[in-house]
């Protein structure tokens, strides 16, 4: 099957509905391609979300149209990339937490100089952004225009994804809004913040 853009009607849904549908989709950034294997959902009424307190200069993109990248800098060292979802004004996004390198492997290895194994290239949100050279300059970029795209190459989302609470948060820990492809070694090592029964 020829890869085709993920339809905007899918991305315009609520983040907890969209997130598991993004598993096995392919994020293309320049010459690099990564299959998404781990995601988390964040919404405007979610105390763990950047959008919880309303629009700010940092979070403005989250309140815009679906299908844009929301990229932020965290802990003074990592960038994290999200796909904006929902309707304008909602403040929703899906965090991309892990991926399988499909193309541009040599370039990703150069960017992730400390990596000894390919499986370590994109198995975490910060690693994913470093491998793809995603930083704040990509914040607000519309997927499908220019050098970034989200495509479907015919690999469906898993019928029974891993479902847990999210990773590395202190509030909203009860929401089971993290999904991952079962058995994938490219899922991050982060431990769920709350109950992780599956």
Secondary structure, DSSP 8 states (H G I E B T S, - for coil): ---EE--HHHHTS-HHHHHHHTTT-EEEETTEEEEEEEEEEE-TT-TTSTTTT---TTTGGGGS-SSBEEEEEETTTEEEEEEEESSTTS-EEEEEEEEEEEE-HHHHHHHSTT--SGGGSSSSHHHHHHHHT--GGGTT-BTTSTTEEEEE-S----TT-EEE--BS-SSSTT---EEE-TT-TTS----BSS----
